[in-house]
Amino acid sequence: MDSNSRGGPQGPELGDLLSMGLTIALCVMAGFGLGWLVDLPFGTFPVFALVGLLLGVIAAGGFVYRMFKRFQ
């Protein structure tokens, strides 16, 4: 039986997983980078960088949740 002929939702394919990994990395890096840019003029380096990192991780987690929700 062909894997595409099964009824119901299919799992993520390689392209889905690769784009997911790239999106996770970009969310985390963008969050940290934007926080770092906010820290520069104020001289509060770790504060906003860590907040941005946390927001990036939350955004990445939300993306992963929505992505895998499609395959349930």
Residue frames as a rotation matrix with the C-alpha (Angstrom) as fourth column:
MET 1
0.583 0.812 0.000 0.00
0.812 -0.583 0.000 0.00
0.000 0.000 -1.000 0.00
ASP 2
-0.186 -0.613 0.768 1.35
0.571 -0.703 -0.423 3.41
0.799 0.360 0.481 -0.97
SER 3
-0.627 -0.117 -0.771 1.92
0.761 -0.303 -0.573 5.79
-0.167 -0.946 0.279 1.96
ASN 4
-0.942 0.286 -0.174 -0.08
-0.310 -0.942 0.129 8.49
-0.127 0.175 0.976 0.15
SER 5
-0.474 0.810 -0.345 -3.08
-0.179 0.294 0.939 6.21
0.862 0.506 0.006 -0.38
ARG 6
-0.626 0.261 -0.735 -3.75
0.764 0.395 -0.511 5.88
0.157 -0.881 -0.446 3.35
GLY 7
0.320 0.804 0.501 -6.75
0.512 -0.592 0.623 7.83
0.797 0.057 -0.601 4.54
GLY 8
0.807 0.078 -0.585 -6.42
0.572 -0.350 0.742 10.60
-0.146 -0.934 -0.327 7.09
PRO 9
0.879 -0.470 -0.080 -3.70
-0.473 -0.881 -0.028 13.13
-0.057 0.062 -0.996 7.78
GLN 10
0.617 -0.767 -0.176 -0.13
0.512 0.561 -0.651 12.45
0.598 0.311 0.739 6.81
GLY 11
0.494 -0.540 -0.681 2.96
0.686 -0.239 0.687 13.34
-0.534 -0.807 0.252 8.82
PRO 12
0.687 -0.300 -0.662 5.29
-0.419 -0.908 -0.024 16.18
-0.594 0.294 -0.749 7.97
GLU 13
0.865 -0.431 0.256 7.57
0.469 0.513 -0.719 15.68
0.178 0.742 0.646 4.99
LEU 14
0.006 -0.979 -0.204 11.24
0.994 -0.017 0.112 16.56
-0.113 -0.203 0.973 4.75
GLY 15
-0.434 -0.138 0.890 10.53
0.483 -0.870 0.101 20.03
0.761 0.474 0.444 3.34
ASP 16
0.626 0.721 0.296 8.16
0.058 -0.422 0.905 20.76
0.777 -0.550 -0.306 6.22
LEU 17
0.770 -0.364 -0.524 10.76
0.626 0.275 0.730 19.73
-0.121 -0.890 0.439 8.77
LEU 18
-0.290 -0.924 0.250 13.54
0.951 -0.307 -0.032 21.71
0.106 0.229 0.968 7.11
SER 19
-0.210 0.274 0.939 11.44
0.195 -0.929 0.315 24.86
0.958 0.250 0.142 6.91
MET 20
0.844 0.516 -0.145 10.41
0.205 -0.060 0.977 24.33
0.496 -0.854 -0.157 10.52
GLY 21
0.350 -0.802 -0.484 14.04
0.915 0.182 0.359 24.16
-0.200 -0.569 0.798 11.64
LEU 22
-0.544 -0.539 0.643 14.90
0.704 -0.710 0.001 27.30
0.456 0.453 0.766 9.70
THR 23
0.187 0.712 0.677 11.90
0.068 -0.697 0.714 29.15
0.980 -0.087 -0.179 11.10
ILE 24
0.837 0.060 -0.543 12.76
0.527 0.176 0.832 28.14
0.145 -0.983 0.116 14.68
ALA 25
-0.120 -0.975 -0.185 16.34
0.980 -0.146 0.133 29.37
-0.156 -0.166 0.974 14.24
LEU 26
-0.515 -0.053 0.856 15.17
0.463 -0.857 0.226 32.65
0.722 0.512 0.466 12.69
CYS 27
0.583 0.787 0.202 12.61
0.187 -0.372 0.909 33.30
0.791 -0.492 -0.364 15.44
VAL 28
0.689 -0.373 -0.621 15.18
0.704 0.141 0.696 32.78
-0.172 -0.917 0.360 18.18
MET 29
-0.388 -0.909 0.150 17.90
0.917 -0.366 0.158 34.81
-0.088 0.199 0.976 16.42
ALA 30
-0.266 0.355 0.896 15.51
0.377 -0.817 0.436 37.63
0.887 0.454 0.084 15.52
GLY 31
0.793 0.592 -0.146 14.18
0.332 -0.218 0.918 37.84
0.511 -0.776 -0.370 19.07
PHE 32
0.391 -0.737 -0.551 17.66
0.819 0.006 0.574 37.98
-0.420 -0.676 0.606 20.55
GLY 33
-0.497 -0.643 0.583 18.89
0.853 -0.486 0.191 40.40
0.160 0.592 0.790 17.87
LEU 34
0.098 0.613 0.784 16.03
0.303 -0.769 0.563 42.82
0.948 0.183 -0.261 18.32
GLY 35
0.900 0.189 -0.392 16.46
0.415 -0.102 0.904 42.69
0.130 -0.977 -0.171 22.10
TRP 36
0.023 -0.979 -0.204 20.17
0.930 -0.054 0.364 43.35
-0.368 -0.198 0.909 21.69
LEU 37
-0.446 -0.146 0.883 19.44
0.654 -0.727 0.210 46.33
0.611 0.671 0.420 19.44
VAL 38
0.623 0.694 0.362 17.14
0.179 -0.577 0.797 47.76
0.762 -0.432 -0.483 22.11
ASP 39
0.739 -0.387 -0.551 19.84
0.641 0.156 0.751 47.21
-0.204 -0.909 0.364 24.74
LEU 40
-0.080 -0.896 0.436 22.53
0.951 -0.199 -0.236 49.10
0.298 0.396 0.868 22.82
PRO 41
-0.125 -0.027 0.992 21.30
0.135 -0.991 -0.010 52.68
0.983 0.133 0.128 23.33
PHE 42
0.716 0.517 0.469 20.24
-0.374 -0.283 0.883 52.08
0.589 -0.808 -0.009 26.94
GLY 43
-0.312 -0.943 0.118 23.29
-0.689 0.139 -0.711 50.11
0.654 -0.303 -0.693 28.07
THR 44
0.090 0.451 0.888 21.17
-0.910 0.400 -0.111 47.37
-0.405 -0.798 0.446 29.63
PHE 45
-0.520 -0.407 -0.751 22.69
-0.830 0.450 0.330 44.52
0.203 0.795 -0.571 27.60
PRO 46
-0.995 0.037 -0.096 21.38
0.034 0.999 0.032 41.29
0.097 0.029 -0.995 29.03
VAL 47
-0.579 0.816 0.007 17.88
-0.140 -0.092 -0.986 42.52
-0.803 -0.571 0.168 29.95
PHE 48
0.273 0.769 -0.578 16.17
-0.732 -0.224 -0.643 43.10
-0.624 0.599 0.502 26.62
ALA 49
-0.414 -0.473 -0.778 18.30
-0.849 0.510 0.141 40.52
0.329 0.718 -0.613 24.83
LEU 50
-0.992 0.066 0.106 16.98
0.009 0.885 -0.465 37.85
-0.124 -0.460 -0.879 27.20
VAL 51
-0.196 0.974 -0.112 13.43
-0.213 -0.154 -0.965 39.14
-0.957 -0.165 0.238 26.90
GLY 52
0.150 0.193 -0.970 13.75
-0.969 -0.167 -0.183 39.06
-0.197 0.967 0.162 23.11
LEU 53
-0.789 -0.479 -0.386 15.22
-0.532 0.846 0.038 35.57
0.308 0.235 -0.922 23.28
LEU 54
-0.776 0.564 0.282 12.29
0.096 0.548 -0.831 34.41
-0.624 -0.617 -0.480 25.40
LEU 55
0.153 0.859 -0.488 9.81
-0.514 -0.353 -0.782 35.96
-0.844 0.371 0.387 22.98
GLY 56
-0.179 -0.309 -0.934 11.61
-0.974 0.189 0.124 34.29
0.138 0.932 -0.334 20.08
VAL 57
-0.986 -0.164 -0.007 11.39
-0.159 0.964 -0.215 30.90
0.042 -0.211 -0.977 21.78
ILE 58
-0.388 0.917 0.090 7.68
0.017 0.105 -0.994 31.45
-0.922 -0.384 -0.056 22.47
ALA 59
0.217 0.432 -0.875 7.09
-0.844 -0.368 -0.391 32.44
-0.491 0.823 0.284 18.83
ALA 60
-0.567 -0.498 -0.656 9.00
-0.758 0.628 0.179 29.37
0.323 0.599 -0.733 17.64
GLY 61
-0.927 0.266 0.265 7.00
0.053 0.790 -0.611 27.13
-0.372 -0.552 -0.746 19.97
GLY 62
-0.008 0.968 -0.250 3.76
-0.297 -0.241 -0.924 28.58
-0.955 0.067 0.290 18.65
PHE 63
0.015 -0.058 -0.998 4.90
-0.998 -0.056 -0.012 27.97
-0.056 0.997 -0.059 15.09
VAL 64
-0.887 -0.385 -0.256 5.80
-0.396 0.918 -0.009 24.34
0.238 0.093 -0.967 15.86
TYR 65
-0.643 0.719 0.263 2.45
0.044 0.378 -0.925 23.82
-0.764 -0.583 -0.275 17.59
ARG 66
0.244 0.767 -0.594 0.51
-0.617 -0.350 -0.705 25.19
-0.748 0.538 0.388 14.61
MET 67
-0.273 -0.436 -0.857 2.63
-0.948 0.276 0.161 23.18
0.166 0.856 -0.489 12.17
PHE 68
-0.983 -0.145 -0.110 2.09
-0.124 0.975 -0.183 19.86
0.133 -0.166 -0.977 13.93
LYS 69
-0.413 0.907 0.076 -1.59
-0.254 -0.035 -0.967 20.65
-0.874 -0.419 0.245 14.59
ARG 70
0.022 0.394 -0.919 -2.10
-0.986 -0.144 -0.085 20.32
-0.166 0.908 0.385 10.82
PHE 71
-0.466 -0.348 -0.814 -0.99
-0.605 0.796 0.007 16.69
0.645 0.496 -0.581 10.95
GLN 72
-0.772 0.241 0.589 -3.31
-0.450 0.448 -0.773 15.44
-0.449 -0.861 -0.237 13.68
